[in-house]
Amino acid sequence: MTELGYTIARKTHDIGLLISLASINPARAKAFVAGDDARRAEDAVVFAAMGETLRQLSANRFHMDGGYDKMLFRFSDPDFPLQVLAPYAGPSQEDYERFAASLPPYWRTARG
């Protein structure tokens, strides 16, 4: 389960998290998993907003999981390239900066 599914399923099952959006801040992701249902519900609102921001930024340009993944991984490695191979289009530096600016401060890492 990724973050939103995990939030729901964890209420009744002991399951693992297939990290996606939360990968931008590993310490915060660990707190999300270790937290209680209320904590996870609060974070789920943030994850939904993150996903919506990614969809808005990529609309009709780079709807591709690899483009999203590149932006998310760049929080761990600021030198990680955003471009994807032709014929695909990837996110721009401006897309990354707009996404980073949309995040609550507590989800931004020192590098993000």
N, C-alpha and C positions, 0 to 999 in steps of 0.2 A: 504494500500500500504506500502511495505517496502521501504527502502531508494532509491533504483534505480527507482522503479516505481513512487514513490512520486516525485522525481526530475522532471520527465516527466509530470505527471498528474497535478502537482501544477501550471504549466504554464497557464493552462486554467480552473482549477477547484479548489474550496476551499475544500480540503480534509484533512483527518487526517493521521498521520504517525503511522504505526504499527512498532514500533522500533525493530531493530534487531542489526545490526552491530554498529549503533550509540550508543547503550547502554553502550559501554565501557567508554564513557565520557558524562554524562548527560548534563553538561553545554554546551559542544560543540554541542550536539544534539539539544538543545534548540536554539542555534544560527543558526544551519542548518535550522530548521523550520521557524524561524523568518527572516532569510535572504532573499535576492532577488534571482532571477533566476540565476544570475551569480555566487553567492556564492554557491548555491545548485549544480550547474554544476561542480564547482571546487571540492566540497566534493564528488560528484558522482564518480569522477575519483579515489579518495581515497577509497571509498566503493568498487568499482570494484576490486581494487588491494587487499583490505582486503579479499574479497571473493575468489579471485584467490589464495592467500596465504593459506587460509584455505583448499581449494581443493587440493593444492599441498601437504600440510602437512598430509592430511588425506588419500591421494590416496592409495587405496587398503588396508587400515588399519581401519579407523573408520568413514567411510562415514555415518554419522548419525547426525541428527539435534541436538540431545541431547549432543553429543560430542562437537559440535560447541558452543552450548549454555553454556556449562560448562566453556569453555575457555573465552567466552565473559563475563560471570558473575563474573569470578575470578578477573576481573579488579575492581569490586566493593568490593569484599571480598576475599583477598588473601589466606584465609584459606579454601575456598570452594574447595571440592574435585573434581578432574578431572575424576576419575574412574567411569565406568558404570558397571552395573551388567552383569555377564556372561549370555548368550554366546557372548555378544557384546564387542567390543574393543573401548576404549576411547582414548583421547589424553594423551600424557605423559607430564611431567614437561618440558622436552626439547621442545616439540611441542609448549607449551604455551610460553616459553621464545623466541623461534624463531618467533612466531607470534607477540609478544610484540615488539621485536626488529625491525620488519618490518614496524611498524607504524610510521607515521610522529610524531615528538615530540609534536606537538600541539593536537594530538588525545590521547596521553598517559596521564593518570591521575597521581596524586601523588602516587597512589598505583600500577599503571600499569606497 
